[in-house]
Amino acid sequence: MSLLDRVRTAVGTTAPPAPAASVAAADDPGFDHVEIPKGDGSMRRLERREFEALPLQERVGLLVQGTLRFYRGQRQVAASDALRSAY
């Protein structure tokens, strides 16, 4: 099992999918932006391109924490669905 498979498994089991996640993923797979929680309770929004530009170690660390929120348009999608189509 690769490291990416382990991360996908961890994210899929720790992050609950949003109610519309399966619908959004089926209609248009992937994600266009992600929200990262900050220590002060606010969220940092990154476009897909910005998220992918983060160092791999940072991205994996954020994924393993299970606190990222992936979005396609205005709909939240499950991390496992967002990343499955992206990579």
Order of alpha helices (4+ residues) and beta strands (2+ residues): alpha-alpha-beta-beta-alpha-alpha-beta-beta-alpha
